[in-house]
Amino acid sequence: MRVLPVFAALPAVLAAPVQALAAGVQRPIPNPQSATAELWFFVASVGLLLALAAVHWLVARR
């Protein structure tokens, strides 16, 4: 049973040189927001604030 861990680690040992030759990861550069996206974000933000105000008003009446 002492031989089993050696064989279990064998794929990692064989793959190590291949991983060392792998190219570095290039981080993606995000695109800037469009005016339409900013408008819809503003509309959603106002809707969220109105919903929070409505919940506050309903809870405060109790």
QUIHUKA-V565651 format. One record per pair of residues at least 24 apart in sequence whose ideal C-beta (glycine too) atoms are under 10 Angstrom apart, sorted by the first residue. I is the first residue (numbers start at 1). J is the second residue. D is the distance in whole Angstrom. If there is no record, write none. Layout:
<<I J D> <I J D>>
This chain:
none
